[in-house]
Amino acid sequence: MDLGAEHLQVPSDERDFAPKPLDFNVTGKESAEAQRPTWSGRLEFILASVGYAVGLGNIWRFPYLCYRSGGGAFLIPYLTMVLLCGLPLLFLEFSIGQFTRLGPVHALARICPLLKGVGLATVVISFVFSTYYNVLISWALFYFFNSFEATLPWTSCNNTWNVAENCSSGYPGNTSHLQSASQQFFDHRLLQKTNSIEESGGMCWELFGYLIFSWVIVYLCIFKGIKSTGKVVYFTAVFPYFILFALLINNVQLPGAKNGILFFVTPVWGKLFEVKVWVNAAAQVFNSIGIAFGSMISMASYNKFNNNILRDALIVALTNSLTSILAGFVIFSAIGYMAHIHNLPVDNIATDGPGLVFVVYPEVLSTMPVCQLWAPLFFFMLLCLGLDSQFATVEVAITFIKDEFGPQVLRFIKREELLTLAVCIVGFTLGIPHVTKGGIYVFQLMDHYTAVVSLVFLAFFEVVAVCWIFGVPRISLMIRRMQGKTPNIYFCVCWWLLCPLLVLCILISSIVQYTPAHYGKYYYPGWAEGVGWGVSLVSIVWIPLGAIQEIYSNKGSLLQRVKTAMITKLDLDVDYALTEKLKIDNLASDNLITSVA
C-alpha cells in the first residue's frame, strides 16, 4: 500500500537515488529518521539485546545439548561457531538496523529488492513465534503462583488430578513406566492434556486467564515503545543473573552435585569427529542469538547513527554464551543432586525442552532445603527470561506497521499505544488454541514448523541477500560511515565465505535429518502435518512472492529484470549525507531549545 503523495516527494537532485515505492512501501530515509525515537542510553540497547538473546532456550536447550554432544568437548565447536557465525551475523544485523534506521522489511527491501520478501518473512515468523511463546510465560505464571502454597502441589500423588496407579512420589527416571508427581501435575493439572490433537477437550480456563495476564504484562512493558521497554529491561535482563548465581551457590553444596557437574563438563573427545555435533553447535548459536527473526535489526534501528555496534555485538554474543554455560552448571548440579537422592544415573534424569524446567526442575526444587523460597524465585526468573524475548518479537511487528503504515494508522487510531494494544490483542487471540486441553499438541506443532523448519530457510536467504548480492564491500562502507573505520579482515571473510557456508550446512542438515513433529511418543496425523507445513509456508512464501513481484515490476527481458532486481536501492553516499544533515538539524534544535530555556 502506497503512502500519500506528500510523503513521496523528493527533491529533483536526489530523485535518482530515492527509494522507489514498492509493495512493501520503502519510505524515504529522511522521513524515517525525523520521526524515529532513539534509546535513552547505550546501556538500554545492550540490555534489551541481551534480554532478547538470553531466553528460555539457554536454560533448557544448551545444557542438554552440551552433555549429549561430548560434554566439555562440545564447548570447542560451540565457541568456534560463536566466533565464525554468531558474532559476525549479529554485527551484520546491528549494522543494517542502525544504518537504515528501518525495521527488517524496509531495510532488506532497500538492500536487496530481489529478496525483499525475506524482510516480511522475518516479521511474520516473529509474530507467529510470539503468539505461542507467550503461552510459556503463562505456564511460568501458573507455576509461580502455585509455588506459594504451603506444600508444593507437584510433590504428592494424593491430589484429584493424579492417576494413582502409575504415579510415583519420587522420580522414577526416564526408563520407567511410572510417572512422577511432577509430570502428572504438568500433564493433568496445568495442561489437562487430552490424548491427541484431534481432541481439543475444551478450554483450560485457568490457563486462559494466565494468558490474558501475560499479554497484559507484555503490553504494559512495551506500550510506550522503546521508552518503556528500555526502562523495564534494567530489571528483567539483570535479575535472572542474581537468581542463577544464587541457585548455583546453593546447588553446589548439595550431595551429588559434583557428579552432575562432572557429567556435564567431562569431555568426550571422540564426539568432535562427528559432523552432527558441529552442525548442532552452529544451530544452537544461531537460534540462541536470534538471527533471522528481525528483532536485532528492529532494535538496532532505534540506535543513534554512530553508536559503537561492534562493542555491543561483542557484549551480547559473549554474555549469551557465558549465560548458557552458567545455566549448564546450575541445571546439572541440581540434576546430580536429584540422581543422588533417588539413586538413579544422571542420564536417566536429564532431558531437554519445556520438560526440563516444568517437570524435572520443579521436582528438584521440591527436595531442596527452603524449597518455598527457591521455587518462586526460579519461576520468576523464567518469567523475566521469557518477557525479554517476547518484548523484542512483538516489537518487530509494531515497527513494521509504523514504518509501512505509520501516518495512515495514526490518523485512524490517533495514539501509538492503541496500535500496540491492537497487536497484543491479535497475538492473544491467535494464542487461544494453545490453552485448550489439547493445546500442548498445537504448541509442539507450531514450535517445530516455526522455530525449526522456517527459520533456517529465512536465515539462508537473508545471508545470501546481504553478504553476496548486496556485497561485503558495501557492508564495509556502511560500517565505515557509522564507525569511522572499516571492519577487519576477520569479519569480511566470515561474511563473504564462512557464514553463508555454515548456514547452508545447517539448512542441508535440517533437510537430511528432518523428522516429523511429535510430542513424546505421540506422532501427528497427516492433516496436522499439513497444517504444520502451512504454518511454515506462511512466512517462507513471501520470499518467492517478493521476488516475482519485483521482477514483474521491472522492464526489459527476464535476465535484465533479474539484474535490475539485484541492484540495491540503498545509496550509501546519499543516505550518509541525509543522516549528517539530520544530525546538524538536531544539534541546531537542541541549541535553540537551550538558548530559549
N, C-alpha and C positions, 0 to 999 in steps of 0.2 A: 504494500500500500504506500502510495507516494505522499510526501508531505505537501503542504500548500505551497503555492508558487513563491510566496515571500521567503520561504526557507531554502529555496533552490537558486536564488540569485547570486551570481558570482561575478566579481569584477572581471572585466574583459581580459586584463593581462594575466589573470590567474585561471581563466576558464579551461585552458588546455590541461591544467593539472588537477582540476577539481574532480572529485569522485563523481562518477555518473550515477544517476538513480537506478537502483537495481530493485528486484522484487524484495530484497531484504532492506532496501532503503538506506544506503550508506549516507549518512549525514555529513555535513561539512565539518572540518576539523575545528574551525574557529567557533562554530556554534556549540559543538560538544564541549570544547574547552571552557567556554564562557559560563556554561550552566553547571558544570560538573563540580561537586564538592570534593574536598580532599580530607585525608585522615588528619586528625588534630596533632598527631605527633608520629615520629618514626616508630616508636615502640608499639603503637596501636596496630599498625600494619603487620609488624613481626608477630605480635601475639595472636592476631586474627589468623595469620597464615599457619603458625604453629598449631593453633587450636583446630584448624581445619585438617591439617596433615595428621596430627596425632588424634586418632579416634579409637573406636572400639576394636578395630582390626589389630591395633598394636597390642591389645590385651589378649584377644582370643585367637588370633591367627599366627602371629610371628613365633611365639614360644613353641607351639605345637609343630610348626613347620621346621623350626630350628632343630628340635630333638629328632624329628623324623628324617632329616636330611643330613645327618652327620654330626649333630651336637655342636661343639665348639668349632669344628672344621667348617660348618656352614657359614660362619662369620666371614670366611675368606671370600667366597663367591658373593655373599650379600654386600659386604663393604666395597668389593670391586664393582658391583653393579650400581651402587650408590654413586661412585666416582665417575663411571663411564656412561651412565644413563640417567639416574635420578637427578643429580646436581645440574648437569648441562641442560636437561629439558625443563627443570624448574626455573633456571636462569633465563631460558628462552621465553617461557610463558610470562614471567615477570617483565621481560623486555617488551614483549608485544603489547601487554596491557598498559604499561607505563608510557610507552612512546605514543601509541594511538589514542590513549585516553578513551577507549571504547570497550564495550563488552566483547565477548568472543565472536558473536555473529558478525558484527560490523567490522571488527578488527581483521578477521580472517577473510572477509569478503573483499577488503581493500588489498590485503597482502597477496591473495591468490584467487581471483574471480572464478577460475575453473572449479576449484574445490571449496567454493564459498559455503556449500551445504554442510561442510564439517562444523562450521560455527553454530549453525542452527541445530545440528545434531547434538552438539555438546549441551546446549540449553535443554533440549528435550530429555536427554539421558539424565541430566542433573535433576530436572524436576520430577521425572519418574522415580528416580532414586529417593528424592526427598519424601515422596508420598508413602513409601514403606519404611524408610529409615526412622521416621518419627514413631513408628509402631514400636521399635526397640526402646525408644525413650519412654513410651507409655508402659512398657514392661518394667523398665528400671524404676519408674514412679510406683508401680504396683508393689514391687519388692521393697522399695524404700519405706512406704507407709506400713506394710505388713511387718517390717523388721522392728517396729516399736511395740509389738505385742509382748506380753510378759514371757511367753515361751515362743520361740521362733516356730512358725507354723509348718515349716518343712522338715522338722526333726522327728515327727511321730507318725505312726501308721494308724492312729486311733481317731482319724478325722472322717467326716462324712464323705469326702472326695476320694479316700483311699480304697484301693482294691486289695483287701486284706490278704487274700490267698497268695498273692505274688509280691507283697510289699515287705521290704527289709528296712528295719530301723537303722541298720548300719549301711555301709556302702558295699554292695555285692560285687562290684567290678564290672568290666565291660563284657566278660565272657559268660556271666551268669544269666539264667532265665528270669531271675528276680529283678525287681525294680527298687531303687532306693526311695525312701520317703520324699527326698528332694526331687527326684524325677517325676514322681506321681503328683507332687504339688505343682510342678511346671505343666505337666500334661493335663491334669484333671481339675486343678484349681485355677491356674492362670488362663490356660488356653481352652479348657473344657473341650478337648480335642475329639473330633469325630474320627471315623475310620478311613475316610478318603476325601478328596477334593469334591467329589460328587455329592457329599453330604454336608451342606452348609451348616445345618443344625440350628440356625437362628443366630441372633446377636448375643455376644457377651457384653451385657450392658455395663458391667463394671469397667471392662477394658475400653468400651466406647467412651465412658466418662473420662478415663485417663488419657485417651487420645485427644479429646477436646482440650483437656488441661494442658497437654504437652504442646498443642498448637497455640494455645493462649500464651504460654511461656515464650515460645518462639516469636510470636507477634510482638509481645511487649519488649523483647530484646532487639528487634530489628525495625520497628515501625518508623523510627527516625532515620533510617538508613545507617550509614557508617558512623554518624554522630552518636547513635545509641549503641550500636554494635561495638564500636571502638572502646566504649567505657565498660561494657559487660565483660569483654574478653580479659580485662585486667584480673578478674576473679576466675572466670570459667577456664581460662587457659593455664592459670598458675596453681589453683587449688588442688587439682589432681596430683601434682608432684608432691605436695605435702602428705597426701594420703598414701601414695606409692612408697615413699621413703619410710613413713610410719609403719606401714604393713611389712616392709622388708625388715626393718629393725625388730619388729615383733616376731616375724616368721622364722628368722634365722636362729632364734633362741628356742624354737620348738624341737622336740625329739624327732629325728628322721629328716629334718630339713636339709641336712648336709647331703644325704643320699639323693634327694630330689634335685638339688643344685648340680651335683656331680652327673646325674643322668642328663641334665640339660646341657652342660658345657663339655663333657668328655668328648674329645674329637674322634670321629671315625673317619680316618684319612682316606679310606677306600672310596667313600662317597664322592670325593672331589673328582673322580674319573667318570661319574655318571652325568650325562648331558642334562638329564631331567632336573638334577639339583641346581645347575646353573640357570636353567630356564625358570625354575621356581623362585630363585633368588631375584632374577630380573623382574618377574611378575609381581613379587611381594613389594619390591621398591616402587614399582610403577603404580600399583594400586594404593599403597600407603600414602605416598606423596600426593596422589590425586591428579596425576597428569590426564589430560583429555576430558576432564569434567567441566572445564571452562571456569572453574572457581578461582584459580590462581590468576588467570587473565583478568577476570572481573574485579578482584580485589586490588590488583596492581594498577588498574585503570584509575583508581582514586588517589594514587600517589602524586606527589609533586614531580615535575618533569626530570629533575636532576637527582632524585633520591638514589642512594647507593644500593642498587638491587643486587649486585654481586655479593655484598656483605650480607644482605637479607637472605639470599638464597643459601649461602653457606650456613647461616644460623639455623634456618628452617630444616635443611637436609640433615645437619648434624644432630639437632635436637630430636628430630623424628627417629633417627637411627638409635640414638642413645636411650630414648624412651622405650623403644621396642626391646632392647637388651635388658633394661631395668625391669620391664614388665615380665620378662622371662624369668629373672631371678625371683621376683615376687610370686609368680604363679607356681613355679616348680618347687620352691621352698615349701609352699603350702601343700602341694600335691605329695611331696616327700613325707611331710608330717601325717597326711591322711593315709598314705600307704603304710606308715609305721603303726598307726593305731588300729587299722583294720587288717594288718598282717597280709597285705597284698603287694605284688610288684608294682613299681611306679608306672610301667607301660600299660598296666591293666586299669589305670585310672585316667591317664592323660587323654584328652580329646581336644577338638577344636570347634570353632563356631559358637553360636549362642549357648550351646550346651555347657561350654566351659564356665561361662560367667553366670548362667542362670540355673545350672544344675550342680556341677561339681564344686564350684567355689562356695555357693551357699551352704553345701554340706560341710565344707572345710570350716567356714565361719562358725557354724553351729557347735563345733567341737573345740573352738579356741577359748582360752580364758577371756573373760569380759566380752563375750560374743555380742551382747546387747549394745556395745559401743562400736565394734568393728563392722557389724552388718549394715547399720545405717550409713556409716562413713563410706563403705565400699560402694553401695548403690548410689549414693550421692555423687561419688567420683564418676561412676558410669554415666550418670545424668549430665554432668559437666562435659565429659568427653563427647557424648552424643550431641549435645546442644551446639558446641563449637563447630562441628562438622555440618550440622543442619543449617546453621546461620548462613554458611557460605553457599550451600547448594540452592537454598531458596533465593539468596541474593542474586544468583546468576539469572534466574527468570525475571526478577524485578528489574535488574539492569538492562536486560534485553528489551523489555516493554518500554522503559524510559528512553532508551536510545532509539527505538524504532517508532514508537507512537507517542512519545512524551507530550508534545503540545496538544495533540488531539485528546489524549486521555485526560490530561489535567484540565482541559476546558470542560470535559464532561463530569469528572468526579471532584474537581476543584483542589483536592489535597492529596499529596503523595502517600500519607498514612492510609487513606482509603484504598489506594492501589495495592499496598502491602497487605491490607486486610483481605482484599479480594483474592489475591494469590494464595494466602493461607487458607481461606475457605475452600477454594478449589482443591488444594493439596489435601485438606482434611477429608473432603468428600470422596476423593479417589482412594483414600486410605481405609475407608469403612470396610470393604471386603476382608481386610486383614484382621479385623476384630470380630469376625463371626466365629462360630465354633469350628468351622473348617478353615479358618483364616491362616493357620500355620502352613497349610499346603499352598495357598495363594502366595504367601510371603516367600516361601522357598522357591517357587516357580519364578516369581518376579526377580528375586535376587540372582538366580542362576542365569537368566537370559539378559539381565541388565548389566550386572557388575562383572560377569564372566565373558559372555558372548559379544555383546555390543561394544563394550569399552575398548577391547583390543583392536577392533576394526577402526573405530574412530581415531585411536591413537596413531595407528599406522598412517592413515590419510592426513592427519594433522602434521606429522613429521615430514611426510612427502611434500605437502603443500609449502611448508615454511623452510625446511632445510634444503630441499632440492629445487623446487620451482622458484620460490622467492630467492633463495640462494644465500649461502654463507657470507659472501661479500656485502650484500645488503644488510644482513643481520649485524655484521660488524660495524657498518657505517651507522646504523640505527643506534647501536650501543655507544659509539663514539660521540654522537650528538648529545646523548644524555650524560655520559660519564666522563667525557673529555679524553678517552683513550679507547683503543680497540681491544677486544678480548684476545687473550693469548692463544698460542697455537693449540694448546690442550682443548679448549672449548671448540675451536674451529674444526679440529679433527673429529671430535665427538659428534658435532652437528652434521658434518659432511658425510661421515662414514659409519662410526660406531653406533650412534643412536638409531639411525634407520635400520641397520642390520640387526641390532638387538631386538627392536620392536618387531621386525619381520620374523625373527626366530620365535618370539613369543606367539605371534599370530599363527605361524605354521604349527608350532607345538600344540596350541589350543585346538586347531582343527584336527590334527592327528590323534590327540588324546581326548577328543570330545566324548563325553558320556552324557546320556540323557539325564535330565533333572530327576532327583529322587529325594525323599525325606526319610532318613533311616533306611528301613527295608522296603519302604513303600515306593513304587515306581508309578509314574503318572500315566493315565490313559492317553491314547493318540490325540484326542481332541484337545486335551490340556497342553500337550507338547506343541500342537498347532497354535494355541493361544500364546504360548511362550515365545515361539518364533515370531508371532505377530507383534508382541511387545518389543522384541529385539529390532524388528524392522521399522517400528515407529520412529526410531532415531536414525538408523542406518540409511533409510530410504531417501533422506534429504540430500545425501551426498550425490547419488546419480541424478536426482531431480534438479539440484542446483547446477550441476554440470550441463545437463541437457538445456535448461533454460538459458544459461549463459551462452552456450554455443549457438542456440537458435536466434538469440537477440543480436548476434554479430553478423557481419556481412562478408561475402566472398565465398570461396569454395570451402568444403568441410575442413581441409587442412589449414586454410587461412583463419577460419573461425576458431579452431582449436588453438592456434598460435596466439591469436588476439586474446583469447580467454586466459592464456597463461601469462599475459603481461600484467604486472602489478599496477594497481591504481593508487598505491601509496608512494607519492613522490617525496623522497626524504628531504630534499632541499626546501621545497615549498612548505611541508609540514613543520620543518625546523624553524623556518622564518616566521610562520604564523605563531608558533609557540613562543619564540623570542619576543614577538610583538605583544602577545598576551602578558608575558612577564613584565614588560615595560609598562603596559597599561595598568596592571595590578599594582605595581610599585607606585605609579603616579596617583592612583586612587588611595592607596594607603597613606601617602604623604599628604594628600588633600584632607583626608579624614583626621590625620594627626594635627594638621595646622588649624582646622576648624575647632577641634577639641581644645 
